[in-house]
Amino acid sequence: MRHNIVYDNQNLKSLPARQRGAAMVIALVMLLILTLLATASARMTLLDERMMGNTQDRSVAFQAAEAAIRTGEGDLIAPVLPEFDGTNGFWQPAVPGDDPVWKTVDWEDVGNDVRGYNGLAGAPGSLANATAAYQIEEMPPVPCALCSQQSGVVPDEPAVYRVTARGVGAAGNATVFVQTTYKRAN
């Protein structure tokens, strides 16, 4: 039995005589794309890690400043306050028009310009490596309607103080200032 085979030249597709390495080129391009994606992913991870570290360092600096400011407020509870003469962290307010005292003091000059806070030594984790200092400004007396029976009377002794604390994170990358106004009971 014989079969007759009919060829339709319009439906035949020509095949290349030999391969020219297209599969290898496509594989190399895919490898290059995967390498670029992996590199970008690694960079993003590193950036996220650095941002988290800086956020943690800022948080540690804030906690150190908060602890120092509470100590400064505690100093104001004493029955007799020291002279506010610009030594050991006790200051008179700046002359109107000048920069505030907390902007002009040398925050590294502990014992003279500022008072050091040493309560972080036993703190857990990275808080133990943070540093903090504070200074207290005696604010000028202001008329106070609630200070006496007569409205507008200026009290003899200034009873309002500004406490400023500066905390530096464990890595030294973050510095935080915290301020509070403290009214001393007469």
KAPESUL-V170453 format. One record per helix or strand of 3 or more residues. SS is the DSSP state (~ for helix, > for strand). FROM is the first residue (numbers start at 1). TO is the last residue. If there is no record, write none. Layout:
ss:SS from:FROM to:TO
ss:SS from:FROM to:TO
This chain:
ss:~ from:22 to:75
ss:> from:90 to:92
ss:~ from:101 to:104
ss:> from:114 to:117
ss:~ from:125 to:129
ss:> from:131 to:138
ss:> from:160 to:168
ss:> from:175 to:183
